[in-house]
Amino acid sequence: MAWFRKERKQRTSSRERLETPADAWDKCEECGHVDIRDKFERALQVCPQCGYHRRIDARRYISILTDPDSFEELFTDIRPVDPLQFESYADRLQAAQKRVGTADAIITGRGTLSGVPLHLGAMEFAFMGGSMGSVVGEKIARLAARSVDQRIPLVLVSASGGARMQEGILSLMQMAKTSTQMARLKEEGVPYISILTNPTTGGVSASYGMQGDVNLAEPGAVIGFAGPRVIKQTIGQDLPDGFQTSEFLLEHGMVDAVVPRADLAETVAHLLRLMQKLPAAAEVTD
């Protein structure tokens, strides 16, 4: 009978289907661990599983190593030129400036960290491999000179493939220019902390990168002058495991400490107070 027949209706779910954004997940390049992208971001781009430190940009280091709203950029008027008329160099500079948003491979300025004044320079690897040309050398030299004049500590974050080949001998001369200013800092007793990130190689590691009163390195960073292949061909011997990593350099006395990114600000702030014989932060606020 009709009243015993139940009309079949197509069932629909009362719950809306949740769409997961395509970029909600991220994968560690080192161990393959997959996690929520926001978790990597909150960990400062360090893998929560294996501790692999991804490369971050210069402005992120500035935000880590300065108090909020305290950083003021300096020497923004110094811009690169093409002195040797190297093929396509002017076009590459323009493309890098548009893509990265900086004039060259370093950002320099002044700020405070835990209330302690400092001059800070952070290299931008995304700008032509963080290569050191005339602009990078000039900005570092001026920042160091300013540190001497004002008795304010200098902190430099290095991330570079070395000297910029498109500027030839002019880029190599920056090694001498910056090293001279680092020597002035030492003579005047103004603290200089060098932070080596992945990678720090070539003329940068051979000059101001390794000349800090304290040389810190991030875990797993590649630090050296020539590449492993070149060294192996030169000496004709196999290289030891972990060669040119920050841990290897720490073991052999080339860096003073390997510091995870999450601990950089606290470590640098402590060193700045210690090197200037300042009271601890807790004592200052009392």
C-alpha distance (Angstrom), angle and dihedral (degrees) to the residues before:
residue distance angle dihedral
M1 . . .
A2 3.79 . .
W3 3.80 95.8 .
F4 3.86 90.6 57.9
R5 3.77 92.9 53.4
K6 3.80 114.9 92.4
E7 3.72 114.2 -145.6
R8 3.81 108.9 -123.7
K9 3.76 113.2 -129.7
Q10 3.75 126.0 -171.4
R11 3.78 109.6 -101.3
T12 3.75 118.1 -125.8
S13 3.75 127.3 -173.7
S14 3.78 114.8 -109.8
R15 3.82 89.7 -149.4
E16 3.77 121.4 81.2
R17 3.75 115.6 -123.2
L18 3.79 110.3 -108.7
E19 3.76 112.4 -132.3
T20 3.81 114.4 -146.4
P21 3.80 111.7 -145.9
A22 3.78 112.9 -116.6
D23 3.80 91.2 -124.8
A24 3.81 97.2 47.6
W25 3.82 92.8 100.7
D26 3.76 132.1 57.0
K27 3.79 134.8 -168.5
C28 3.78 129.3 -143.6
E29 3.79 111.4 -121.5
E30 3.79 91.4 -149.2
C31 3.83 106.4 48.0
G32 3.82 102.7 10.1
H33 3.81 94.1 -119.4
V34 3.81 112.2 160.8
D35 3.79 118.8 -149.8
I36 3.78 142.5 147.7
R37 3.81 109.9 -64.1
D38 3.79 90.9 -130.7
K39 3.80 89.6 59.6
F40 3.80 90.5 58.5
E41 3.79 89.3 47.1
R42 3.81 93.9 50.9
A43 3.80 88.9 48.8
L44 3.83 90.3 56.1
Q45 3.83 90.8 -107.5
V46 3.80 93.2 -55.2
C47 3.81 116.1 136.2
P48 3.83 109.2 -110.9
Q49 3.81 89.9 -148.6
C50 3.83 106.5 47.1
G51 3.82 103.2 8.3
Y52 3.81 94.7 -119.0
H53 3.80 109.7 167.1
R54 3.78 112.6 -136.2
R55 3.77 120.0 -154.8
I56 3.81 114.8 -93.5
D57 3.79 129.0 -170.9
A58 3.79 129.6 -99.5
R59 3.79 95.3 -103.0
R60 3.80 90.9 54.8
Y61 3.80 90.2 55.6
I62 3.79 89.0 48.8
S63 3.81 90.6 53.4
I64 3.82 90.0 49.5
L65 3.81 95.6 47.9
T66 3.81 101.2 41.6
D67 3.78 135.4 57.8
P68 3.83 115.4 -103.6
D69 3.82 113.3 -76.8
S70 3.81 92.4 -2.0
F71 3.82 99.6 105.9
E72 3.79 118.8 99.6
E73 3.80 117.1 -176.4
L74 3.80 117.5 -129.4
F75 3.82 134.6 -160.3
T76 3.80 94.8 21.0
D77 3.81 89.6 152.2
I78 3.83 93.3 67.5
R79 3.79 107.9 97.3
P80 3.82 133.3 170.3
V81 3.79 125.0 -102.2
D82 3.80 133.7 -171.0
P83 3.83 102.7 -112.3
L84 3.81 96.2 165.9
Q85 3.82 96.2 41.1
F86 3.79 88.0 -125.0
E87 3.78 113.7 -169.8
S88 3.85 112.4 -87.4
Y89 3.83 91.6 -13.3
A90 3.80 94.4 123.4
D91 3.81 90.5 50.8
R92 3.80 91.9 48.2
L93 3.78 91.3 50.5
Q94 3.77 91.7 51.0
A95 3.79 92.4 47.4
A96 3.81 92.5 48.8
Q97 3.80 92.4 48.5
K98 3.80 91.1 51.4
R99 3.81 94.3 45.4
V100 3.82 99.3 42.5
G101 3.79 100.9 30.5
T102 3.81 96.8 -132.0
A103 3.81 130.5 104.6
D104 3.80 92.4 -127.2
A105 3.81 142.8 -18.4
I106 3.81 98.3 -61.4
I107 3.80 139.8 52.9
T108 3.80 116.5 -154.6
G109 3.77 131.8 -173.8
R110 3.77 149.3 118.9
G111 3.79 132.2 -90.6
T112 3.77 143.7 129.0
L113 3.80 134.0 -88.8
S114 3.80 115.5 -158.8
G115 3.77 85.4 -16.3
V116 3.81 94.9 -54.3
P117 3.84 114.6 122.9
L118 3.80 116.3 -123.5
H119 3.78 142.6 164.6
L120 3.78 111.2 -127.1
G121 3.78 134.0 -166.4
A122 3.81 122.4 -177.3
M123 3.80 123.2 -173.4
E124 3.81 121.5 -136.0
F125 3.81 110.8 -139.9
A126 3.80 92.0 -172.3
F127 3.81 88.6 67.5
M128 3.82 102.8 82.8
G129 3.80 92.8 -43.7
G130 3.79 92.8 -53.9
S131 3.80 88.3 -73.3
M132 3.79 117.3 179.9
G133 3.78 113.8 -122.4
S134 3.80 132.8 155.5
V135 3.80 93.9 -68.5
V136 3.80 94.7 52.2
G137 3.80 91.8 47.5
E138 3.80 93.5 46.0
K139 3.80 94.2 48.6
I140 3.80 92.5 49.1
A141 3.80 92.1 46.5
R142 3.80 91.8 50.3
L143 3.79 92.5 45.7
A144 3.81 91.3 50.9
A145 3.81 91.4 47.3
R146 3.79 89.4 50.7
S147 3.81 89.2 50.7
V148 3.80 90.3 54.2
D149 3.81 93.7 47.0
Q150 3.81 94.5 47.5
R151 3.83 97.5 33.0
I152 3.81 90.2 -124.7
P153 3.84 120.2 145.5
L154 3.80 119.7 -109.3
V155 3.81 124.8 -135.7
L156 3.81 120.8 -174.6
V157 3.81 125.9 -172.6
S158 3.81 110.9 -157.2
A159 3.80 126.6 -156.7
S160 3.78 111.2 154.7
G161 3.77 147.4 132.1
G162 3.81 90.1 -143.5
A163 3.81 137.1 -101.8
R164 3.81 118.8 0.1
M165 3.79 109.3 -106.6
Q166 3.83 93.7 -157.1
E167 3.81 89.6 69.5
G168 3.80 95.3 46.7
I169 3.79 116.6 -168.7
L170 3.81 90.5 0.9
S171 3.81 90.3 68.1
L172 3.81 91.9 46.6
M173 3.80 89.5 53.3
Q174 3.81 88.5 62.8
M175 3.80 88.4 72.0
A176 3.81 90.2 63.9
K177 3.81 93.3 40.5
T178 3.81 94.7 52.7
S179 3.82 93.9 39.9
T180 3.80 89.9 55.3
Q181 3.79 90.6 55.3
M182 3.80 92.1 47.2
A183 3.82 87.8 54.3
R184 3.82 89.3 52.6
L185 3.79 90.2 53.0
K186 3.79 90.3 53.1
E187 3.81 93.4 46.3
E188 3.80 91.5 50.6
G189 3.79 93.9 44.7
V190 3.82 94.5 -119.9
P191 3.83 110.8 150.2
Y192 3.79 118.6 -113.4
I193 3.82 121.4 -171.2
S194 3.80 118.7 -170.0
I195 3.80 119.5 -159.4
L196 3.81 115.1 -163.0
T197 3.81 117.7 -157.6
N198 3.79 134.3 177.2
P199 2.97 109.4 -39.3
T200 3.81 118.0 13.6
T201 3.78 107.9 160.9
G202 3.79 145.5 138.2
G203 3.79 121.3 18.3
V204 3.80 93.5 -6.8
S205 3.80 93.6 59.2
A206 3.82 89.4 42.0
S207 3.80 92.9 55.6
Y208 3.80 131.7 24.2
G209 3.81 93.9 -7.0
M210 3.81 93.7 74.3
Q211 3.82 98.9 30.2
G212 3.78 101.0 82.2
D213 3.77 123.4 125.9
V214 3.80 80.2 -126.1
N215 3.80 121.8 22.0
L216 3.80 114.3 -158.0
A217 3.81 126.0 -175.7
E218 3.78 134.9 -166.6
P219 3.82 116.9 -121.2
G220 3.80 114.9 -83.6
A221 3.80 94.9 6.8
V222 3.81 117.5 154.9
I223 3.80 107.6 -125.7
G224 3.79 125.2 174.3
F225 3.78 147.6 95.2
A226 3.81 110.0 -109.0
G227 3.81 121.8 22.5
P228 3.83 122.2 -96.4
R229 3.82 92.7 -108.8
V230 3.81 92.4 54.9
I231 3.80 92.2 46.5
K232 3.79 92.4 48.2
Q233 3.81 91.7 50.8
T234 3.80 91.0 47.0
I235 3.80 99.0 50.0
G236 3.80 96.1 29.7
Q237 3.80 93.6 -134.2
D238 3.79 137.3 109.1
L239 3.79 114.0 -103.4
P240 3.83 122.6 -124.1
D241 3.80 121.4 -103.0
G242 3.79 113.7 -83.4
F243 3.78 92.3 17.7
Q244 3.83 112.7 173.2
T245 3.79 94.4 12.2
S246 3.79 121.1 127.6
E247 3.82 91.0 -112.6
F248 3.82 91.2 53.4
L249 3.81 91.0 49.4
L250 3.81 91.4 48.6
E251 3.80 90.5 52.5
H252 3.81 90.0 51.4
G253 3.80 96.5 45.0
M254 3.81 98.7 -107.4
V255 3.82 96.0 119.1
D256 3.79 128.8 32.3
A257 3.80 100.5 -139.1
V258 3.79 142.7 -3.3
V259 3.79 106.3 -134.1
P260 3.82 125.4 -171.4
R261 3.78 113.2 -126.5
A262 3.80 92.8 -113.5
D263 3.82 89.6 59.5
L264 3.81 98.1 44.7
A265 3.79 97.9 95.3
E266 3.79 94.6 47.7
T267 3.81 92.4 44.7
V268 3.81 94.7 48.4
A269 3.82 92.5 45.2
H270 3.81 90.4 51.2
L271 3.81 91.8 48.3
L272 3.81 92.7 48.6
R273 3.79 91.2 53.6
L274 3.79 92.5 43.8
M275 3.80 94.5 48.5
Q276 3.82 91.8 48.6
K277 3.80 94.2 40.1
L278 3.77 90.9 -121.2
P279 3.82 122.5 159.0
A280 3.79 117.7 -100.5
A281 3.79 117.8 -88.3
A282 3.81 92.3 -107.8
E283 3.81 90.3 55.2
V284 3.80 92.2 50.5
T285 3.81 93.2 55.4
D286 3.82 94.3 48.8
